[in-house]
Amino acid sequence: MKVRYIVAMTLGLAVSTSVMASEGEALFKKSGCNACHALDKKSVGPSFTAIAAKYAGDAGAQAKLEAKVRSGGSGSFGGMPMPPTPSKISDADIKTLVTLALTGK
């Protein structure tokens, strides 16, 4: 009986993780981040995998990057500036996108 619960929980987590990943990817495209970023290769801006590698272990990275995504900035990955994010993109969506960037996915 316990095995069934463990299997059910494992399947539930696997499904929720893949749903979160697909929702995150849809948000990545819908918000326009894909105009300058790619998930796994450099484009105009750094890839999400490069962002994750640079900020690995930085406890303040989430807040720093949320502020940078909202307001814009430059210098972290070269000379190309990050433009401010339009106000139509919610703070919650920015939080989700930064979380995805920091996981490299």
N, CA, C and O atoms as CSV, one atom per row, in Angstrom:
chain,resi,resn,atom,element,x,y,z
A,1,MET,N,N,0.827,-1.192,0.000
A,1,MET,CA,C,0.000,0.000,0.000
A,1,MET,C,C,0.871,1.255,0.000
A,1,MET,O,O,0.582,2.196,-0.739
A,2,LYS,N,N,1.921,1.290,0.804
A,2,LYS,CA,C,2.793,2.452,0.853
A,2,LYS,C,C,3.486,2.667,-0.484
A,2,LYS,O,O,3.730,3.804,-0.887
A,3,VAL,N,N,3.799,1.591,-1.161
A,3,VAL,CA,C,4.474,1.692,-2.460
A,3,VAL,C,C,3.579,2.442,-3.448
A,3,VAL,O,O,4.062,3.259,-4.232
A,4,ARG,N,N,2.275,2.161,-3.408
A,4,ARG,CA,C,1.351,2.857,-4.308
A,4,ARG,C,C,1.372,4.358,-4.066
A,4,ARG,O,O,1.335,5.139,-5.016
A,5,TYR,N,N,1.430,4.771,-2.798
A,5,TYR,CA,C,1.476,6.195,-2.475
A,5,TYR,C,C,2.767,6.826,-2.975
A,5,TYR,O,O,2.759,7.935,-3.510
A,6,ILE,N,N,3.855,6.126,-2.802
A,6,ILE,CA,C,5.147,6.648,-3.263
A,6,ILE,C,C,5.147,6.782,-4.780
A,6,ILE,O,O,5.610,7.788,-5.317
A,7,VAL,N,N,4.630,5.774,-5.469
A,7,VAL,CA,C,4.562,5.832,-6.936
A,7,VAL,C,C,3.652,6.976,-7.377
A,7,VAL,O,O,3.991,7.723,-8.295
A,8,ALA,N,N,2.513,7.112,-6.733
A,8,ALA,CA,C,1.584,8.187,-7.087
A,8,ALA,C,C,2.203,9.558,-6.857
A,8,ALA,O,O,2.049,10.458,-7.682
A,9,MET,N,N,2.903,9.719,-5.736
A,9,MET,CA,C,3.549,11.003,-5.448
A,9,MET,C,C,4.653,11.292,-6.464
A,9,MET,O,O,4.793,12.424,-6.928
A,10,THR,N,N,5.427,10.280,-6.805
A,10,THR,CA,C,6.505,10.457,-7.765
A,10,THR,C,C,5.950,10.859,-9.124
A,10,THR,O,O,6.468,11.777,-9.761
A,11,LEU,N,N,4.903,10.180,-9.570
A,11,LEU,CA,C,4.278,10.532,-10.847
A,11,LEU,C,C,3.695,11.939,-10.799
A,11,LEU,O,O,3.813,12.698,-11.761
A,12,GLY,N,N,3.078,12.281,-9.700
A,12,GLY,CA,C,2.517,13.629,-9.550
A,12,GLY,C,C,3.578,14.702,-9.635
A,12,GLY,O,O,3.379,15.727,-10.287
A,13,LEU,N,N,4.699,14.475,-8.983
A,13,LEU,CA,C,5.800,15.441,-9.045
A,13,LEU,C,C,6.378,15.528,-10.445
A,13,LEU,O,O,6.701,16.619,-10.913
A,14,ALA,N,N,6.510,14.413,-11.112
A,14,ALA,CA,C,7.052,14.411,-12.474
A,14,ALA,C,C,6.136,15.186,-13.412
A,14,ALA,O,O,6.607,15.964,-14.241
A,15,VAL,N,N,4.856,14.979,-13.286
A,15,VAL,CA,C,3.899,15.693,-14.134
A,15,VAL,C,C,3.907,17.177,-13.807
A,15,VAL,O,O,3.912,18.005,-14.718
A,16,SER,N,N,3.909,17.535,-12.523
A,16,SER,CA,C,3.878,18.953,-12.162
A,16,SER,C,C,5.161,19.647,-12.598
A,16,SER,O,O,5.114,20.811,-12.994
A,17,THR,N,N,6.305,18.971,-12.539
A,17,THR,CA,C,7.558,19.566,-12.982
A,17,THR,C,C,7.534,19.811,-14.478
A,17,THR,O,O,7.981,20.859,-14.943
A,18,SER,N,N,7.013,18.846,-15.244
A,18,SER,CA,C,6.973,19.048,-16.695
A,18,SER,C,C,5.947,20.113,-17.070
A,18,SER,O,O,6.156,20.855,-18.030
A,19,VAL,N,N,4.851,20.200,-16.335
A,19,VAL,CA,C,3.867,21.255,-16.580
A,19,VAL,C,C,4.488,22.614,-16.277
A,19,VAL,O,O,4.320,23.560,-17.045
A,20,MET,N,N,5.213,22.714,-15.148
A,20,MET,CA,C,5.867,23.972,-14.802
A,20,MET,C,C,6.872,24.363,-15.870
A,20,MET,O,O,6.964,25.535,-16.235
A,21,ALA,N,N,7.627,23.393,-16.375
A,21,ALA,CA,C,8.628,23.684,-17.402
A,21,ALA,C,C,7.951,24.174,-18.675
A,21,ALA,O,O,8.415,25.137,-19.285
A,22,SER,N,N,6.864,23.529,-19.086
A,22,SER,CA,C,6.197,23.957,-20.310
A,22,SER,C,C,5.508,25.307,-20.116
A,22,SER,O,O,5.478,26.117,-21.043
A,23,GLU,N,N,4.951,25.566,-18.925
A,23,GLU,CA,C,4.356,26.870,-18.648
A,23,GLU,C,C,5.434,27.946,-18.633
A,23,GLU,O,O,5.221,29.051,-19.132
A,24,GLY,N,N,6.581,27.626,-18.063
A,24,GLY,CA,C,7.697,28.569,-18.047
A,24,GLY,C,C,8.196,28.876,-19.438
A,24,GLY,O,O,8.503,30.026,-19.751
A,25,GLU,N,N,8.281,27.861,-20.274
A,25,GLU,CA,C,8.727,28.079,-21.644
A,25,GLU,C,C,7.711,28.919,-22.416
A,25,GLU,O,O,8.094,29.769,-23.219
A,26,ALA,N,N,6.429,28.688,-22.182
A,26,ALA,CA,C,5.389,29.499,-22.828
A,26,ALA,C,C,5.494,30.954,-22.362
A,26,ALA,O,O,5.353,31.873,-23.168
A,27,LEU,N,N,5.740,31.162,-21.078
A,27,LEU,CA,C,5.898,32.515,-20.539
A,27,LEU,C,C,7.148,33.174,-21.115
A,27,LEU,O,O,7.131,34.365,-21.428
A,28,PHE,N,N,8.221,32.416,-21.255
A,28,PHE,CA,C,9.473,32.885,-21.848
A,28,PHE,C,C,9.208,33.452,-23.241
A,28,PHE,O,O,9.729,34.510,-23.593
A,29,LYS,N,N,8.411,32.760,-24.019
A,29,LYS,CA,C,8.094,33.206,-25.385
A,29,LYS,C,C,7.077,34.347,-25.367
A,29,LYS,O,O,7.246,35.341,-26.073
A,30,LYS,N,N,6.030,34.205,-24.568
A,30,LYS,CA,C,4.959,35.209,-24.516
A,30,LYS,C,C,5.475,36.570,-24.056
A,30,LYS,O,O,5.025,37.606,-24.548
A,31,SER,N,N,6.413,36.569,-23.120
A,31,SER,CA,C,6.913,37.827,-22.579
A,31,SER,C,C,7.947,38.486,-23.484
A,31,SER,O,O,8.326,39.637,-23.265
A,32,GLY,N,N,8.401,37.760,-24.499
A,32,GLY,CA,C,9.369,38.326,-25.440
A,32,GLY,C,C,10.820,38.118,-25.052
A,32,GLY,O,O,11.718,38.624,-25.724
A,33,CYS,N,N,11.064,37.379,-23.976
A,33,CYS,CA,C,12.449,37.131,-23.554
A,33,CYS,C,C,13.247,36.423,-24.645
A,33,CYS,O,O,14.457,36.615,-24.771
A,34,ASN,N,N,12.553,35.604,-25.431
A,34,ASN,CA,C,13.226,34.846,-26.480
A,34,ASN,C,C,13.733,35.727,-27.625
A,34,ASN,O,O,14.429,35.239,-28.515
A,35,ALA,N,N,13.395,37.005,-27.613
A,35,ALA,CA,C,13.935,37.917,-28.633
A,35,ALA,C,C,15.432,38.133,-28.415
A,35,ALA,O,O,16.172,38.368,-29.371
A,36,CYS,N,N,15.876,38.054,-27.170
A,36,CYS,CA,C,17.293,38.295,-26.853
A,36,CYS,C,C,17.977,37.131,-26.162
A,36,CYS,O,O,19.206,37.071,-26.137
A,37,HIS,N,N,17.216,36.205,-25.600
A,37,HIS,CA,C,17.787,35.091,-24.841
A,37,HIS,C,C,17.350,33.766,-25.430
A,37,HIS,O,O,16.292,33.665,-26.051
A,38,ALA,N,N,18.170,32.759,-25.230
A,38,ALA,CA,C,17.828,31.376,-25.545
A,38,ALA,C,C,18.025,30.568,-24.275
A,38,ALA,O,O,18.698,31.009,-23.343
A,39,LEU,N,N,17.443,29.403,-24.244
A,39,LEU,CA,C,17.563,28.595,-23.045
A,39,LEU,C,C,18.964,28.013,-22.878
A,39,LEU,O,O,19.473,27.922,-21.761
A,40,ASP,N,N,19.591,27.617,-23.996
A,40,ASP,CA,C,20.851,26.892,-23.867
A,40,ASP,C,C,21.992,27.382,-24.757
A,40,ASP,O,O,23.021,26.715,-24.855
A,41,LYS,N,N,21.828,28.531,-25.403
A,41,LYS,CA,C,22.935,29.066,-26.209
A,41,LYS,C,C,22.889,30.587,-26.193
A,41,LYS,O,O,21.828,31.187,-26.021
A,42,LYS,N,N,24.041,31.195,-26.371
A,42,LYS,CA,C,24.121,32.651,-26.377
A,42,LYS,C,C,23.385,33.190,-27.590
A,42,LYS,O,O,23.447,32.619,-28.679
A,43,SER,N,N,22.707,34.270,-27.388
A,43,SER,CA,C,22.014,34.978,-28.452
A,43,SER,C,C,22.463,36.431,-28.308
A,43,SER,O,O,23.651,36.684,-28.111
A,44,VAL,N,N,21.555,37.376,-28.401
A,44,VAL,CA,C,21.897,38.772,-28.116
A,44,VAL,C,C,22.300,38.899,-26.649
A,44,VAL,O,O,23.254,39.596,-26.305
A,45,GLY,N,N,21.559,38.216,-25.810
A,45,GLY,CA,C,21.857,38.182,-24.380
A,45,GLY,C,C,22.321,36.794,-23.977
A,45,GLY,O,O,22.367,35.888,-24.809
A,46,PRO,N,N,22.661,36.621,-22.718
A,46,PRO,CA,C,23.143,35.316,-22.256
A,46,PRO,C,C,22.029,34.270,-22.241
A,46,PRO,O,O,20.848,34.598,-22.138
A,47,SER,N,N,22.431,33.014,-22.345
A,47,SER,CA,C,21.473,31.912,-22.238
A,47,SER,C,C,21.066,31.725,-20.775
A,47,SER,O,O,21.752,32.186,-19.863
A,48,PHE,N,N,19.955,31.049,-20.573
A,48,PHE,CA,C,19.532,30.753,-19.210
A,48,PHE,C,C,20.553,29.850,-18.525
A,48,PHE,O,O,20.766,29.969,-17.319
A,49,THR,N,N,21.188,28.946,-19.276
A,49,THR,CA,C,22.202,28.091,-18.656
A,49,THR,C,C,23.410,28.912,-18.208
A,49,THR,O,O,23.992,28.618,-17.164
A,50,ALA,N,N,23.801,29.936,-18.975
A,50,ALA,CA,C,24.922,30.803,-18.576
A,50,ALA,C,C,24.554,31.640,-17.352
A,50,ALA,O,O,25.384,31.860,-16.470
A,51,ILE,N,N,23.311,32.103,-17.306
A,51,ILE,CA,C,22.851,32.878,-16.141
A,51,ILE,C,C,22.885,31.998,-14.895
A,51,ILE,O,O,23.356,32.422,-13.839
A,52,ALA,N,N,22.384,30.772,-15.025
A,52,ALA,CA,C,22.379,29.844,-13.888
A,52,ALA,C,C,23.795,29.567,-13.404
A,52,ALA,O,O,24.044,29.528,-12.199
A,53,ALA,N,N,24.725,29.374,-14.334
A,53,ALA,CA,C,26.111,29.087,-13.958
A,53,ALA,C,C,26.750,30.284,-13.248
A,53,ALA,O,O,27.449,30.119,-12.248
A,54,LYS,N,N,26.507,31.482,-13.767
A,54,LYS,CA,C,27.121,32.674,-13.177
A,54,LYS,C,C,26.625,32.938,-11.758
A,54,LYS,O,O,27.403,33.346,-10.896
A,55,TYR,N,N,25.356,32.712,-11.514
A,55,TYR,CA,C,24.765,33.052,-10.219
A,55,TYR,C,C,24.588,31.858,-9.287
A,55,TYR,O,O,23.953,31.985,-8.240
A,56,ALA,N,N,25.137,30.708,-9.648
A,56,ALA,CA,C,25.033,29.520,-8.791
A,56,ALA,C,C,25.632,29.834,-7.419
A,56,ALA,O,O,26.756,30.327,-7.316
A,57,GLY,N,N,24.877,29.545,-6.391
A,57,GLY,CA,C,25.357,29.758,-5.025
A,57,GLY,C,C,25.199,31.179,-4.502
A,57,GLY,O,O,25.543,31.450,-3.352
A,58,ASP,N,N,24.686,32.088,-5.321
A,58,ASP,CA,C,24.485,33.477,-4.894
A,58,ASP,C,C,23.092,33.600,-4.296
A,58,ASP,O,O,22.100,33.602,-5.024
A,59,ALA,N,N,23.014,33.703,-2.979
A,59,ALA,CA,C,21.723,33.743,-2.285
A,59,ALA,C,C,20.887,34.958,-2.660
A,59,ALA,O,O,19.661,34.905,-2.563
A,60,GLY,N,N,21.509,36.044,-3.082
A,60,GLY,CA,C,20.770,37.249,-3.434
A,60,GLY,C,C,20.461,37.377,-4.912
A,60,GLY,O,O,19.933,38.398,-5.351
A,61,ALA,N,N,20.782,36.357,-5.678
A,61,ALA,CA,C,20.626,36.433,-7.129
A,61,ALA,C,C,19.173,36.659,-7.560
A,61,ALA,O,O,18.914,37.455,-8.463
A,62,GLN,N,N,18.241,35.978,-6.932
A,62,GLN,CA,C,16.834,36.102,-7.339
A,62,GLN,C,C,16.394,37.561,-7.285
A,62,GLN,O,O,15.870,38.085,-8.268
A,63,ALA,N,N,16.600,38.214,-6.161
A,63,ALA,CA,C,16.171,39.605,-5.997
A,63,ALA,C,C,16.939,40.543,-6.934
A,63,ALA,O,O,16.347,41.440,-7.534
A,64,LYS,N,N,18.261,40.337,-7.062
A,64,LYS,CA,C,19.069,41.177,-7.954
A,64,LYS,C,C,18.583,41.080,-9.388
A,64,LYS,O,O,18.432,42.090,-10.074
A,65,LEU,N,N,18.338,39.848,-9.836
A,65,LEU,CA,C,17.933,39.663,-11.228
A,65,LEU,C,C,16.501,40.131,-11.487
A,65,LEU,O,O,16.202,40.641,-12.567
A,66,GLU,N,N,15.624,39.963,-10.513
A,66,GLU,CA,C,14.257,40.485,-10.674
A,66,GLU,C,C,14.314,41.996,-10.878
A,66,GLU,O,O,13.621,42.529,-11.745
A,67,ALA,N,N,15.125,42.685,-10.095
A,67,ALA,CA,C,15.251,44.141,-10.230
A,67,ALA,C,C,15.862,44.508,-11.574
A,67,ALA,O,O,15.425,45.464,-12.215
A,68,LYS,N,N,16.874,43.753,-12.007
A,68,LYS,CA,C,17.524,44.039,-13.282
A,68,LYS,C,C,16.580,43.787,-14.455
A,68,LYS,O,O,16.558,44.556,-15.416
A,69,VAL,N,N,15.806,42.715,-14.376
A,69,VAL,CA,C,14.853,42.428,-15.455
A,69,VAL,C,C,13.802,43.532,-15.523
A,69,VAL,O,O,13.433,43.959,-16.616
A,70,ARG,N,N,13.319,43.994,-14.389
A,70,ARG,CA,C,12.289,45.039,-14.372
A,70,ARG,C,C,12.842,46.373,-14.872
A,70,ARG,O,O,12.224,47.023,-15.715
A,71,SER,N,N,13.999,46.781,-14.358
A,71,SER,CA,C,14.521,48.127,-14.626
A,71,SER,C,C,15.544,48.207,-15.743
A,71,SER,O,O,15.806,49.290,-16.266
A,72,GLY,N,N,16.124,47.078,-16.115
A,72,GLY,CA,C,17.190,47.070,-17.112
A,72,GLY,C,C,18.539,47.211,-16.430
A,72,GLY,O,O,18.623,47.447,-15.225
A,73,GLY,N,N,19.583,47.065,-17.216
A,73,GLY,CA,C,20.921,47.176,-16.668
A,73,GLY,C,C,21.944,46.745,-17.693
A,73,GLY,O,O,21.592,46.379,-18.815
A,74,SER,N,N,23.213,46.787,-17.312
A,74,SER,CA,C,24.272,46.367,-18.231
A,74,SER,C,C,25.501,45.942,-17.459
A,74,SER,O,O,25.607,46.150,-16.250
A,75,GLY,N,N,26.431,45.341,-18.188
A,75,GLY,CA,C,27.723,45.021,-17.624
A,75,GLY,C,C,27.896,43.627,-17.075
A,75,GLY,O,O,29.032,43.216,-16.838
A,76,SER,N,N,26.841,42.882,-16.861
A,76,SER,CA,C,26.978,41.563,-16.261
A,76,SER,C,C,27.505,40.514,-17.232
A,76,SER,O,O,28.235,39.605,-16.836
A,77,PHE,N,N,27.139,40.640,-18.493
A,77,PHE,CA,C,27.534,39.658,-19.500
A,77,PHE,C,C,28.113,40.343,-20.737
A,77,PHE,O,O,27.982,39.828,-21.847
A,78,GLY,N,N,28.736,41.471,-20.559
A,78,GLY,CA,C,29.294,42.188,-21.696
A,78,GLY,C,C,28.651,43.549,-21.847
A,78,GLY,O,O,28.001,44.049,-20.929
A,79,GLY,N,N,28.836,44.145,-23.012
A,79,GLY,CA,C,28.399,45.515,-23.222
A,79,GLY,C,C,26.945,45.708,-23.599
A,79,GLY,O,O,26.424,46.817,-23.480
A,80,MET,N,N,26.273,44.658,-24.051
A,80,MET,CA,C,24.883,44.790,-24.483
A,80,MET,C,C,23.983,45.014,-23.278
A,80,MET,O,O,23.929,44.165,-22.388
A,81,PRO,N,N,23.266,46.151,-23.227
A,81,PRO,CA,C,22.401,46.416,-22.067
A,81,PRO,C,C,21.111,45.588,-22.111
A,81,PRO,O,O,20.611,45.226,-23.176
A,82,MET,N,N,20.606,45.313,-20.937
A,82,MET,CA,C,19.299,44.670,-20.783
A,82,MET,C,C,18.284,45.793,-20.697
A,82,MET,O,O,18.329,46.587,-19.757
A,83,PRO,N,N,17.360,45.880,-21.660
A,83,PRO,CA,C,16.362,46.949,-21.582
A,83,PRO,C,C,15.358,46.671,-20.465
A,83,PRO,O,O,15.184,45.523,-20.056
A,84,PRO,N,N,14.701,47.716,-19.973
A,84,PRO,CA,C,13.665,47.498,-18.954
A,84,PRO,C,C,12.529,46.653,-19.527
A,84,PRO,O,O,12.237,46.711,-20.722
A,85,THR,N,N,11.911,45.890,-18.680
A,85,THR,CA,C,10.782,45.059,-19.098
A,85,THR,C,C,9.516,45.908,-19.100
A,85,THR,O,O,9.285,46.674,-18.164
A,86,PRO,N,N,8.699,45.783,-20.136
A,86,PRO,CA,C,7.455,46.557,-20.185
A,86,PRO,C,C,6.561,46.276,-18.983
A,86,PRO,O,O,6.560,45.171,-18.442
A,87,SER,N,N,5.818,47.268,-18.582
A,87,SER,CA,C,4.955,47.139,-17.398
A,87,SER,C,C,3.850,46.107,-17.591
A,87,SER,O,O,3.262,45.654,-16.609
A,88,LYS,N,N,3.553,45.723,-18.835
A,88,LYS,CA,C,2.524,44.707,-19.065
A,88,LYS,C,C,2.953,43.330,-18.560
A,88,LYS,O,O,2.116,42.446,-18.377
A,89,ILE,N,N,4.264,43.147,-18.334
A,89,ILE,CA,C,4.762,41.904,-17.755
A,89,ILE,C,C,4.720,42.071,-16.232
A,89,ILE,O,O,5.352,42.973,-15.683
A,90,SER,N,N,3.979,41.204,-15.566
A,90,SER,CA,C,3.775,41.347,-14.118
A,90,SER,C,C,5.042,40.979,-13.331
A,90,SER,O,O,5.922,40.274,-13.824
A,91,ASP,N,N,5.098,41.475,-12.110
A,91,ASP,CA,C,6.204,41.125,-11.222
A,91,ASP,C,C,6.219,39.621,-10.952
A,91,ASP,O,O,7.286,39.023,-10.820
A,92,ALA,N,N,5.043,39.014,-10.870
A,92,ALA,CA,C,4.965,37.562,-10.656
A,92,ALA,C,C,5.573,36.813,-11.838
A,92,ALA,O,O,6.273,35.818,-11.653
A,93,ASP,N,N,5.305,37.294,-13.050
A,93,ASP,CA,C,5.884,36.653,-14.234
A,93,ASP,C,C,7.401,36.833,-14.260
A,93,ASP,O,O,8.131,35.913,-14.628
A,94,ILE,N,N,7.872,38.012,-13.873
A,94,ILE,CA,C,9.323,38.238,-13.803
A,94,ILE,C,C,9.945,37.296,-12.780
A,94,ILE,O,O,11.010,36.729,-13.023
A,95,LYS,N,N,9.296,37.129,-11.661
A,95,LYS,CA,C,9.802,36.212,-10.632
A,95,LYS,C,C,9.912,34.796,-11.197
A,95,LYS,O,O,10.914,34.115,-10.979
A,96,THR,N,N,8.895,34.359,-11.916
A,96,THR,CA,C,8.909,33.030,-12.531
A,96,THR,C,C,10.038,32.911,-13.546
A,96,THR,O,O,10.756,31.911,-13.561
A,97,LEU,N,N,10.198,33.918,-14.391
A,97,LEU,CA,C,11.238,33.880,-15.420
A,97,LEU,C,C,12.640,33.873,-14.809
A,97,LEU,O,O,13.523,33.164,-15.292
A,98,VAL,N,N,12.843,34.647,-13.770
A,98,VAL,CA,C,14.162,34.680,-13.108
A,98,VAL,C,C,14.417,33.328,-12.438
A,98,VAL,O,O,15.537,32.820,-12.482
A,99,THR,N,N,13.403,32.751,-11.828
A,99,THR,CA,C,13.559,31.424,-11.229
A,99,THR,C,C,13.969,30.422,-12.297
A,99,THR,O,O,14.857,29.600,-12.072
A,100,LEU,N,N,13.331,30.486,-13.451
A,100,LEU,CA,C,13.698,29.573,-14.547
A,100,LEU,C,C,15.130,29.824,-14.999
A,100,LEU,O,O,15.884,28.878,-15.231
A,101,ALA,N,N,15.505,31.081,-15.126
A,101,ALA,CA,C,16.877,31.419,-15.557
A,101,ALA,C,C,17.892,30.869,-14.560
A,101,ALA,O,O,18.936,30.350,-14.955
A,102,LEU,N,N,17.590,30.983,-13.282
A,102,LEU,CA,C,18.541,30.533,-12.266
A,102,LEU,C,C,18.630,29.012,-12.177
A,102,LEU,O,O,19.587,28.473,-11.623
A,103,THR,N,N,17.634,28.328,-12.721
A,103,THR,CA,C,17.715,26.858,-12.786
A,103,THR,C,C,18.322,26.423,-14.112
A,103,THR,O,O,18.638,25.247,-14.295
A,104,GLY,N,N,18.488,27.365,-15.040
A,104,GLY,CA,C,19.086,27.043,-16.336
A,104,GLY,C,C,18.146,26.354,-17.292
A,104,GLY,O,O,18.588,25.707,-18.241
A,105,LYS,N,N,16.840,26.485,-17.055
A,105,LYS,CA,C,15.853,25.806,-17.908
A,105,LYS,C,C,14.878,26.777,-18.494
A,105,LYS,O,O,13.980,26.378,-19.236
